[in-house]
Amino acid sequence: MNIATPFFQQCAQTPDKPAFIEENSSITYAEFKTQIEKVATFLKKQQIQNQCVAIALDRGIDAATCIYGVLQTGAIYLPLDIKNPVTRLTTIINDAQPSFIIGKGPAPDWLEKSDSWLDISQLLLTDAESYLPVQVNSTDLATILYTSGSTGNPKGVALSHQALLNFSRWTSATFNLDQQDRIASLAPFHFDLSIFDLFSSLATGASVYFLPSRLSLSPSRLTAWLSEYKITTWYTVPSLLSFIALKGALATTPLPHLKRILFAGEVFPSQHLIKLADLLADTELYNLYGPTETNVCCYWQVERQRVTAERTIPIGDAACGAQLTMDNETGELLVKSLNNFSGYWQQGKLQSFNAEFYPTGDKVSLNEQSEFLYHGRLDRMLKCSGYRVEPAEIEQCINQLNNIESCAVVGIKDQTSGQRPAAVIVLKNNAKLAETIKPLRQQLAPYMQPCKFVVLDALPSLSNGKTDYQAIQNLFKKT
Amino acid sequence: MKQKIREFIFNELIFVAEPENFSDDDDLLEAGLDSMGIMRLIMHMEEQFNITLPDSEIDPDNVKSFNALEQWILQHKT
């Protein structure tokens, strides 16, 4: 089945219900269907089934329309982060090789193949033909989500219709979503949390409210917004929930409608979770876990009496019908699930991942209740504001600058939550640090910018000649 | 006061290549100050200057630059 199909089925039941609400506009299920059909009618003439279409639009109704329109024609949607620096966007586009890129207005200057650019406002002028989503094979791809890659370049995680449907069905059933639900959506569409906002929601008749981005910096306005729109459900990242728990005026802004909060992407600092759980005594809280390659594979409903400041909470039991095992030697979590990705999208095509179990690279153990506990990475990957960041990608960027002899990037722990990248650098030709690293601002996404730099005469190394990352970590602990 | 805030932000929260060229009106949010950073900054300023900054006033307008931060703090210093 096509991941767009459940929406069309639901639309027949609740045509007049609002589907998406954004700051100055809203759209009902029936209106949304018409808009999708305009985009799909246009795209269908281009014969793009199983090809990739990039979407360069901000989170909102237009972008959601394009996503569903692309899916309806049997093509694959690739959400771009338009806040990314141009160099990273170009790298992703050159790797993905999309047939089209849908954006707003004329093609941007940086785009090499400007004839692949489509303006959304033009697409929406198409005379729509009414038709059901194209039949797809369950293993056909639905989306490609680019994340940071350990080889130094971003890599596209390719997810099938079946993988998205399995996740969408499990979430709708587990969290009892229905027509009464009002779901807040803040996750950008290139972030896997958005799969919930886009698909679990509209399969059940719920309404999706796009949370204005600037409110993520105004915690008390954010909670006032949740209250005003009587939001029932929100899937977000712990760092933002910590901000709300500590500074969101929740004591004076009760949220009686908020039935459940789901969070994922990073470890929730327990002292902040306790605060949030106290302030939202009647809201169910769920810790969801899983790399983009498996989507959610493990979850734990927060049992308030079991949360203590000294210990991190469990990631819990299998979710979405996943089968979980542990490597006996390393403790690595291995996942078999219908959610699992199909492979990485590289150079315009799928490099299939054929193993039964996906090795997550995360170290886990089981507690007395047979729940999984998370113990961090087996490799160097970092989690920064919920995004995964491969130090190798930052190192590659730094190494390409002038006057760099060598460099190494490690994660330093942030007091409030998560990690931040930090870099040690060896300079050539008596270069100055400030001048040397200035271009980085234009090359790395904000969450990938190192928060500290240290200049050394040489990188510390182990007796086998490899870089001593532990020594570098210790260096930052002292500064 | 601005110097102390500067030191904290540039040493602990964000890295800018040439802090001496970062003016008091330059945009801190564009330079990478995010929600986690703002939370740490507020806690730090409350402790450092012995003030309480009301939750309701935490807003991009009050934290966007060193001048905005100074204004905001001065309103709460008695």
Interface residues (C-beta under 8 A of the other chain):
Chain A: R214 S216 L217 S218 P219 S220 R221 S239 L240 S242 F243 L246 K247 G248 A249 S385 D414 Q415 T416 S417 G418 L433 A434 E435 I437 K438 L440 R441 P446 Y447 Q449 P450 C451 K452 F453
Chain B: L13 I14 F15 A17 E18 L29 G32 D34 S35 M36 I38 M39 R40 I42 D55 S56 I58 D59 P60 V63
